[in-house]
């Protein structure tokens, strides 16, 4: 199956001007000013005209089998479905557990990732959860990462949070070393993702890991960094010393935290390269609000669509350069999990994960591995159990 996307304004994520893109099966085989097909060549031609064409989004924080549960069994968030993901422009997900590793398990997480792959997406997972020691599939973080194709790291390990296991520095250093070696043996990222809570210690352990161990700073990814001014201030310092940081977007969801736009502006003003910033949705995870005594007050749910809504708002309303914001949800996340040889940018030989937007940056079409998943902004491929 061949598809020719004709004449769209290509953001790869850097702006390339108007180009033709030829897709064959799951790959981009040609990008050029004008691609003329031989007579009789069987290909679907999509006239992109003045539309925008970008890489598919990569979301590094998705609770693909659901999160939550902090308010009891009735507050367990359900699994995410295929069309929820694709209509948000996301073509690659990183699945993970959160607070609940009692009724949810890494084996179930792996099975869900494999199911999403069967349905047409690219899916990876982290073993572990908020708790310590990390829950695994083989009994070893190192073995999981080295031997299971979908496992690329460990997380989200909760620190500075009343829901964490309050791990010691020595325990964190050991699991970071396990992830490092597992990544080396498996040719993977060996990512260690940290959920940063609102406690006073903030990112303190991360600074110690960098200073007191030999594990490279690029191995670590703190997320939820706009949780509080104190946490964000530490995150800026972490990024200034060469670390990477992840911002949980709010999209259309009201928030009292620092906005994504303000966080990016402050990071850039502090001379942090945009290459060190990623944006993620925390999709299908719970968004609990606790009082000062730790009692649950109310519960929200993360929406993967917030990633797209945040992107559109940052570009069309806040005036950020398209290439900068695109990097934060395409090429930068691909680099964090070491799949940038396949994904994250529009290049010949890379996976055909693309979004076609209209002139107002509304999603028109989404291709995942060359397969049309969304057309006219509506899913045309549904998951196995979607009506």
SEMAR-771610 format. One line per 8 residues: number of its first residue (from 1); their letters; for each residue z negated, x negated, y negated of C-alpha. Coordinates in Angstrom, 3 decimals. Each point is the difference from the previous one (the first is absolute). Layout:
residues N
NUM = A = Z/X/Y ~ ... .
This chain:
residues 387
1 = XXXXXXXX = 0.000/0.000/0.000 ~ 1.058/-1.401/-3.380 ~ -1.138/1.184/-3.425 ~ 1.460/-1.176/-3.308 ~ -2.128/0.638/-3.072 ~ 2.533/-0.230/-2.783 ~ -0.647/-1.238/-3.520 ~ -3.749/0.526/-0.394 .
9 = XXXXXXXX = -2.123/-1.980/-2.434 ~ -1.690/-2.421/2.382 ~ -3.560/-1.248/-0.520 ~ -0.518/-2.512/2.766 ~ -2.815/0.043/-1.441 ~ 1.561/-2.059/-2.807 ~ 2.806/1.841/-1.780 ~ 3.435/-0.822/1.438 .
17 = XXXXXXXX = 2.119/2.484/-1.921 ~ 2.314/2.462/1.703 ~ 0.804/-1.012/3.567 ~ 1.265/1.389/3.268 ~ -2.254/-0.292/3.051 ~ 1.381/0.234/3.543 ~ -2.427/0.903/2.779 ~ 0.809/-0.519/3.672 .
25 = XXXXXXXX = -2.542/1.476/2.425 ~ -3.391/-1.278/-1.205 ~ 1.192/-2.851/-2.236 ~ 1.499/-0.668/-3.405 ~ 3.213/-1.841/0.838 ~ 1.640/-0.292/-3.412 ~ -0.870/0.303/-3.693 ~ 2.834/-0.414/-2.475 .
33 = XXXXXXXX = 1.619/1.097/-3.230 ~ 2.504/2.027/1.985 ~ 0.164/0.409/3.764 ~ 3.355/1.338/1.162 ~ -0.012/1.395/3.508 ~ 3.047/-0.336/2.264 ~ 2.090/3.139/0.424 ~ -1.392/2.135/2.803 .
41 = XXXXXXXX = -3.385/-1.722/-0.128 ~ -2.626/2.585/0.936 ~ -2.810/-0.125/-2.571 ~ -1.987/2.482/-2.035 ~ 0.605/-0.706/-3.683 ~ -2.802/0.907/-2.397 ~ 1.100/0.006/-3.630 ~ -3.072/-1.334/-1.814 .
49 = XXXXXXXX = 1.613/-0.084/-3.453 ~ -2.702/-0.436/-2.615 ~ -2.818/0.265/2.575 ~ -2.534/-2.732/0.703 ~ -0.234/-1.726/3.376 ~ -3.149/-1.894/1.027 ~ -1.674/-1.366/3.121 ~ -2.160/2.433/1.954 .
57 = XXXXXXXX = -3.680/-0.033/-0.939 ~ -2.514/-1.906/2.120 ~ -3.511/1.507/0.029 ~ -2.700/-2.425/1.137 ~ -2.790/2.568/0.279 ~ 0.668/3.160/2.009 ~ -2.483/1.778/2.265 ~ 2.755/1.075/2.355 .
65 = XXXXXXXX = -2.416/1.715/2.435 ~ -2.133/1.328/-2.848 ~ -3.153/-1.252/-1.672 ~ -3.121/1.628/-1.309 ~ -2.828/1.512/1.965 ~ -2.749/-1.036/-2.428 ~ -0.929/3.656/-0.429 ~ -0.088/0.784/3.729 .
73 = XXXXXXXX = 2.634/0.911/2.609 ~ 1.593/2.684/-2.170 ~ 0.906/-2.629/-2.622 ~ 2.160/-2.095/2.329 ~ 3.429/-0.275/-1.649 ~ 2.955/0.795/2.321 ~ 2.786/-2.377/1.004 ~ 2.833/-0.619/-2.407 .
81 = XXXXXXXX = 3.412/1.419/0.900 ~ 3.395/-1.663/-0.197 ~ 1.446/2.123/-2.808 ~ -3.077/-0.571/-2.193 ~ 0.813/-3.692/0.134 ~ 3.768/0.110/-0.440 ~ 0.117/2.490/-2.881 ~ -2.234/-2.434/-1.908 .
89 = XXXXXXXX = 2.649/-2.709/0.425 ~ -2.168/-2.004/2.399 ~ 1.868/-1.643/2.883 ~ -2.670/-2.467/1.204 ~ -3.688/0.757/0.473 ~ -3.058/-2.060/0.843 ~ -2.447/2.222/1.903 ~ -3.737/-0.564/0.145 .
97 = XXXXXXXX = -3.378/1.539/0.768 ~ -2.723/0.668/-2.567 ~ -3.607/1.124/0.325 ~ 0.479/1.759/3.319 ~ 0.471/-2.218/3.041 ~ -2.082/2.382/2.122 ~ 2.461/2.867/0.435 ~ 3.033/-2.147/-0.852 .
105 = XXXXXXXX = 1.079/-3.156/1.763 ~ 2.452/-2.875/-0.440 ~ 1.819/1.090/3.172 ~ 0.732/3.371/-1.630 ~ 1.100/-1.804/-3.150 ~ 2.421/-2.115/2.024 ~ 1.377/3.057/1.796 ~ 0.601/1.766/-3.326 .
113 = XXXXXXXX = 1.813/-3.056/-1.386 ~ 2.179/-0.103/3.106 ~ 0.717/3.703/-0.459 ~ 1.054/-0.473/-3.619 ~ 2.289/-2.812/1.097 ~ 1.570/2.326/2.560 ~ 0.525/2.551/-2.783 ~ 1.841/-2.529/-2.158 .
121 = XXXXXXXX = -2.508/-1.913/-2.161 ~ -1.390/-3.516/0.120 ~ -3.742/-0.018/0.671 ~ -2.631/-2.710/0.312 ~ -3.763/0.239/0.387 ~ -3.244/-1.809/-0.651 ~ -2.704/-0.082/2.645 ~ -3.603/0.413/-1.129 .
129 = XXXXXXXX = -1.528/2.522/-2.403 ~ -2.763/0.141/-2.607 ~ -2.449/-1.031/2.685 ~ -0.978/-3.308/1.592 ~ 0.809/-1.474/2.443 ~ 3.623/1.150/-0.276 ~ 1.190/2.484/2.607 ~ 2.945/-1.440/1.938 .
137 = XXXXXXXX = 2.408/0.818/2.815 ~ -0.291/-3.130/2.172 ~ -3.596/-0.823/-0.967 ~ 1.122/-2.746/-2.388 ~ 1.397/0.080/-3.543 ~ 1.839/-3.223/0.747 ~ 1.624/1.359/3.165 ~ 0.925/3.349/-1.587 .
145 = XXXXXXXX = 1.855/-1.712/-2.830 ~ 1.625/-2.643/2.205 ~ 1.171/2.280/2.810 ~ 0.560/3.560/-1.270 ~ 3.206/0.270/-2.079 ~ -1.253/2.712/-2.376 ~ -3.335/-1.715/-0.796 ~ 0.290/-2.307/-3.011 .
153 = XXXXXXXX = -3.622/-0.365/-1.116 ~ -3.495/1.444/-0.223 ~ -1.570/2.490/-2.397 ~ -0.889/1.850/-2.023 ~ -3.352/-1.799/0.262 ~ -2.456/1.625/-2.398 ~ -2.158/-2.174/-2.225 ~ -2.233/0.944/-2.934 .
161 = XXXXXXXX = -0.093/3.565/1.321 ~ -2.797/2.130/1.439 ~ 2.359/1.035/2.829 ~ 0.592/-3.556/1.230 ~ -1.928/-1.823/2.726 ~ -1.294/-2.442/-2.625 ~ 1.559/-3.019/1.747 ~ -1.262/-3.483/-0.725 .
169 = XXXXXXXX = 2.140/-2.706/-1.524 ~ 0.076/-1.849/3.328 ~ 1.317/3.097/1.796 ~ 2.742/0.470/-2.589 ~ 0.962/-3.669/0.183 ~ 0.345/0.233/3.778 ~ 2.260/3.061/-0.071 ~ 2.120/-1.576/-2.743 .
177 = XXXXXXXX = 0.458/-3.055/2.214 ~ 0.884/2.248/2.957 ~ 2.653/1.766/-2.071 ~ 1.353/-3.297/-1.285 ~ 0.482/-1.482/3.463 ~ 1.284/3.270/1.462 ~ 2.596/0.124/-2.740 ~ 1.063/-3.568/0.676 .
185 = XXXXXXXX = 0.338/0.603/3.738 ~ 1.906/3.234/-0.488 ~ 2.141/-1.142/-2.924 ~ -1.549/2.717/-2.180 ~ -1.932/0.382/-3.231 ~ -3.496/0.156/1.501 ~ -0.966/2.066/-3.039 ~ -3.670/0.740/-0.683 .
193 = XXXXXXXX = -0.236/3.119/-2.134 ~ -3.285/0.741/-1.767 ~ -1.123/3.424/-1.177 ~ -1.958/-0.765/-3.176 ~ -2.784/2.490/-0.662 ~ -1.972/0.591/-3.145 ~ -2.950/-2.237/0.872 ~ -1.245/-2.769/-2.268 .
201 = XXXXXXXX = 1.342/-2.798/2.213 ~ 3.590/1.113/-0.485 ~ 2.383/-2.763/1.067 ~ -2.771/-2.573/0.326 ~ 0.633/-0.649/3.687 ~ 3.710/-0.580/-0.640 ~ -0.734/-2.746/-2.511 ~ -2.326/-1.620/2.558 .
209 = XXXXXXXX = 2.633/0.256/2.745 ~ 2.465/-1.829/-2.204 ~ -2.519/-2.620/-1.132 ~ -1.914/-0.609/3.246 ~ 2.695/0.317/2.703 ~ 3.440/-1.425/0.596 ~ 1.643/3.415/0.389 ~ 2.728/0.258/-2.693 .
217 = XXXXXXXX = -0.588/2.444/-2.839 ~ 3.323/1.723/0.772 ~ -1.524/1.252/3.267 ~ -2.215/2.479/-1.878 ~ 0.915/3.261/-1.704 ~ -2.695/1.935/-1.898 ~ 0.875/3.630/-0.674 ~ -1.428/2.801/-2.198 .
225 = XXXXXXXX = -0.447/-2.569/-2.779 ~ -0.061/2.573/-2.821 ~ -3.116/1.630/1.452 ~ -2.170/-1.217/-2.886 ~ 0.279/-2.328/-3.007 ~ -2.202/-2.587/1.739 ~ 2.135/0.005/3.162 ~ 3.203/-0.227/-2.026 .
233 = XXXXXXXX = -1.310/-2.940/-2.039 ~ -0.702/-1.874/3.233 ~ 3.426/0.945/1.375 ~ 1.671/-1.479/-3.077 ~ -1.857/-3.276/0.576 ~ 0.938/0.058/3.678 ~ 3.683/0.427/-0.896 ~ -0.217/-2.733/-2.648 .
241 = XXXXXXXX = -1.136/-2.439/2.688 ~ 3.054/0.790/2.150 ~ -1.098/3.130/1.856 ~ 1.907/3.222/0.525 ~ -1.369/3.420/-1.000 ~ 0.821/3.589/0.935 ~ -0.336/3.010/-2.308 ~ -0.565/3.461/1.461 .
249 = XXXXXXXX = 2.235/2.312/-2.020 ~ -1.110/3.383/-1.259 ~ 3.451/1.509/-0.568 ~ -0.459/3.638/-1.024 ~ -3.637/-0.036/1.106 ~ -2.429/-0.017/-2.952 ~ -2.311/-2.995/0.006 ~ -2.814/-1.320/-2.133 .
257 = XXXXXXXX = 0.819/-3.537/1.038 ~ 2.227/-2.400/-1.869 ~ 3.612/1.148/0.154 ~ 2.526/-2.001/1.968 ~ 1.979/-0.744/-3.156 ~ -3.038/-1.334/-1.834 ~ -0.970/-2.131/2.997 ~ 3.464/-1.557/0.180 .
265 = XXXXXXXX = 0.032/-0.635/-3.747 ~ -3.369/-1.748/0.148 ~ 1.018/-2.097/3.004 ~ 3.205/-1.116/-1.716 ~ -1.894/-0.719/-3.230 ~ -2.338/-2.223/2.023 ~ 3.050/-2.034/1.100 ~ 0.009/1.434/3.533 .
273 = XXXXXXXX = 3.519/0.002/1.391 ~ 1.410/3.384/0.947 ~ 0.808/-1.634/3.348 ~ -3.731/0.187/0.865 ~ -0.292/3.773/-0.512 ~ 0.646/2.751/2.521 ~ -0.430/3.763/-0.294 ~ -1.013/2.244/2.904 .
281 = XXXXXXXX = -0.858/3.657/0.537 ~ -3.036/0.169/2.342 ~ 1.929/2.928/1.454 ~ -1.809/2.442/2.292 ~ -3.242/-1.801/-0.676 ~ -2.943/1.838/-1.455 ~ -0.831/-0.332/-3.681 ~ -3.735/0.737/0.116 .
289 = XXXXXXXX = -2.193/0.217/-3.080 ~ -3.670/-0.861/0.509 ~ -2.962/0.508/-2.314 ~ -2.410/-2.766/-0.979 ~ -1.998/0.615/3.210 ~ 3.035/-0.371/2.254 ~ 0.401/3.709/0.691 ~ 3.533/1.353/0.376 .
297 = XXXXXXXX = 0.871/2.186/-2.983 ~ 3.644/0.832/0.682 ~ 2.957/-1.202/2.016 ~ 3.644/-0.591/-0.842 ~ 2.901/-1.277/2.088 ~ 2.421/-2.813/-0.804 ~ 3.640/1.043/-0.339 ~ 2.795/-2.433/0.863 .
305 = XXXXXXXX = 2.101/1.733/-2.651 ~ -2.265/-1.554/-2.631 ~ 1.785/-3.316/0.524 ~ 3.303/1.529/-1.119 ~ -1.580/2.009/-2.826 ~ -1.746/-3.131/-1.295 ~ 3.228/-1.988/0.157 ~ 1.906/2.647/-1.939 .
313 = XXXXXXXX = -2.749/0.361/-2.600 ~ -0.315/-3.745/-0.555 ~ 3.763/-0.350/-0.474 ~ 0.922/3.159/-1.929 ~ -3.174/0.682/-1.994 ~ -1.792/-3.330/-0.401 ~ 3.065/-2.166/-0.466 ~ -0.599/-2.663/2.634 .
321 = XXXXXXXX = 3.076/-1.942/1.144 ~ 1.445/1.588/3.125 ~ 0.227/-3.338/1.787 ~ -3.708/-0.783/-0.540 ~ -1.283/3.297/1.363 ~ 2.521/-0.021/2.845 ~ -1.235/-3.424/1.080 ~ -3.522/1.407/0.303 .
329 = XXXXXXXX = 1.130/2.553/2.598 ~ 2.899/-1.801/1.709 ~ 0.312/-3.782/0.002 ~ -3.638/-0.908/-0.701 ~ -1.419/2.077/2.874 ~ 2.722/-1.367/2.265 ~ -1.198/-3.499/-0.858 ~ -3.659/0.919/0.587 .
337 = XXXXXXXX = 0.752/0.902/3.617 ~ 2.760/-2.589/0.446 ~ 2.902/2.361/0.628 ~ 1.959/-1.016/-3.108 ~ 2.632/-1.555/2.246 ~ 0.894/3.564/1.041 ~ -1.245/2.310/-2.714 ~ -1.052/0.389/-3.624 .
345 = XXXXXXXX = 3.328/-0.717/-1.689 ~ 3.629/1.053/0.214 ~ 1.858/-2.935/1.513 ~ 2.742/-0.440/2.545 ~ -1.478/-0.311/3.479 ~ -3.250/1.801/-0.841 ~ -1.113/3.370/1.334 ~ 1.750/2.976/-1.570 .
353 = XXXXXXXX = -3.103/1.548/-1.587 ~ 1.185/1.541/-3.278 ~ -0.794/2.676/-2.533 ~ 2.641/1.658/-2.166 ~ -1.542/1.424/-3.189 ~ 1.672/2.154/-2.627 ~ 0.205/-1.165/-3.619 ~ -3.496/1.376/-0.697 .
361 = XXXXXXXX = -1.505/-1.885/2.943 ~ -0.380/3.014/2.252 ~ 0.534/-0.704/3.687 ~ 3.374/1.204/1.281 ~ 0.554/-1.862/3.277 ~ -2.145/-2.196/2.260 ~ 1.394/-2.191/2.760 ~ -2.269/-1.610/2.595 .
369 = XXXXXXXX = 1.641/-2.610/2.220 ~ 3.339/1.443/-1.056 ~ -0.861/3.576/0.980 ~ 0.072/2.718/-2.646 ~ -3.541/1.457/-0.092 ~ 0.042/1.862/-3.332 ~ 2.921/1.655/-1.794 ~ -0.181/1.877/-3.274 .
377 = XXXXXXXX = -3.682/-0.881/-0.132 ~ -0.708/1.912/3.222 ~ -0.702/-1.401/3.469 ~ 2.924/0.384/2.412 ~ -1.857/-1.659/2.879 ~ -3.315/1.484/1.114 ~ -2.710/-1.427/2.191 ~ -0.460/1.104/3.594 .
385 = XXX = -2.581/2.666/-0.839 ~ 1.139/1.053/-3.455 ~ 1.281/3.536/-0.386 .
